[in-house]
Amino acid sequence: MRRTSGIRSTCTWRKSSYSDDEGAECVEVAEATSAVHIRDSKDPEGPHLTVPRGGWTRFLRYATQR
């Protein structure tokens, strides 16, 4: 994983369905061709993480098994 900055204006961000509008921890993701970008929705101009699509897929598979 690496921190990047500069991509946020070209991505379409989606907020997690588990997030609410009351200031709780909120995660947004934006899918690109070869990567997925992840950021804190409370700080959209702040840094975000970029992970390869395969890594994101494995993470989701692991997370949904719990």
Buried (B, 14 or more C-beta within 10 A) or exposed (E): EEEEEEBBEEBEBEEEEEBEEEEEEBEBBBBEEEBBBBBBBEEEEEEBBBBEEEEBEEEEEEEEEE
